[in-house]
Amino acid sequence: MRKKILSYLSYGTLIIGTVIGVYTLAEIYVLKSSLPSGVCPVIRNRPLIYIAIILCCISFILSFLEPKAKKEQDNN
């Protein structure tokens, strides 16, 4: 049961992080065309970029914990 929960959490955080990242990149691309030269559109979207990176890192860490649960279950 724990293996499934870790797997769902890992995939869920990866999907959510990817969706937020793609949305942020699309918004930056759209904003870039409407802003005057010299203005950086990334500064406005920095919190979303950080959230996407953190969620993907959490997914990466959880993916390491998943095989450990398999090995513990095989030993019992």
C-alpha positions as CSV (number, residue, x, y, z in Angstrom):
1,M,0.0,0.0,0.0
2,R,2.8,2.4,0.9
3,K,4.4,1.7,-2.5
4,K,1.3,2.8,-4.3
5,I,1.0,6.0,-2.3
6,L,4.6,6.9,-3.0
7,S,4.2,6.1,-6.7
8,Y,1.0,8.2,-6.9
9,L,2.7,11.1,-5.1
10,S,5.7,10.9,-7.3
11,Y,3.8,10.9,-10.5
12,G,1.3,13.5,-9.3
13,T,3.9,16.0,-8.2
14,L,5.8,15.5,-11.5
15,I,2.6,16.1,-13.6
16,I,1.6,19.2,-11.5
17,G,5.2,20.6,-11.7
18,T,5.3,20.0,-15.4
19,V,1.9,21.7,-16.0
20,I,2.9,24.7,-14.0
21,G,6.2,24.9,-15.8
22,V,4.7,24.7,-19.2
23,Y,2.0,27.3,-18.3
24,T,4.7,29.7,-17.0
25,L,6.9,29.3,-20.1
26,A,3.9,30.0,-22.3
27,E,2.9,33.0,-20.3
28,I,6.5,34.4,-20.5
29,Y,6.5,33.9,-24.2
30,V,3.1,35.7,-24.6
31,L,4.2,38.5,-22.3
32,K,7.5,39.0,-24.1
33,S,5.8,40.1,-27.2
34,S,3.6,42.7,-25.5
35,L,6.3,44.3,-23.2
36,P,8.6,47.1,-24.3
37,S,12.3,46.3,-24.8
38,G,14.4,46.1,-21.7
39,V,11.6,44.7,-19.5
40,C,12.1,41.1,-18.2
41,P,8.9,39.0,-18.1
42,V,10.6,36.3,-16.0
43,I,10.7,38.5,-12.9
44,R,6.9,38.6,-12.7
45,N,6.6,34.8,-13.0
46,R,9.5,33.8,-10.7
47,P,7.3,32.3,-7.9
48,L,5.6,30.0,-10.4
49,I,9.0,28.9,-11.8
50,Y,10.2,28.1,-8.3
51,I,7.1,26.2,-7.5
52,A,7.5,24.1,-10.6
53,I,11.1,23.4,-9.8
54,I,10.4,22.4,-6.2
55,L,7.5,20.0,-7.3
56,C,9.8,18.3,-9.8
57,C,12.5,18.0,-7.2
58,I,10.1,16.4,-4.8
59,S,9.0,14.0,-7.4
60,F,12.6,13.1,-8.1
61,I,13.3,12.5,-4.4
62,L,10.1,10.3,-4.0
63,S,11.2,8.2,-7.0
64,F,14.2,7.1,-5.0
65,L,12.1,6.0,-2.1
66,E,9.8,3.9,-4.2
67,P,12.3,1.1,-5.0
68,K,13.2,0.9,-1.3
69,A,9.7,0.0,-0.5
70,K,9.8,-2.8,-3.1
71,K,13.0,-4.3,-1.6
72,E,11.5,-4.2,1.9
73,Q,8.4,-6.0,0.7
74,D,10.5,-8.6,-1.1
75,N,12.5,-9.4,2.0
76,N,9.4,-10.1,4.1
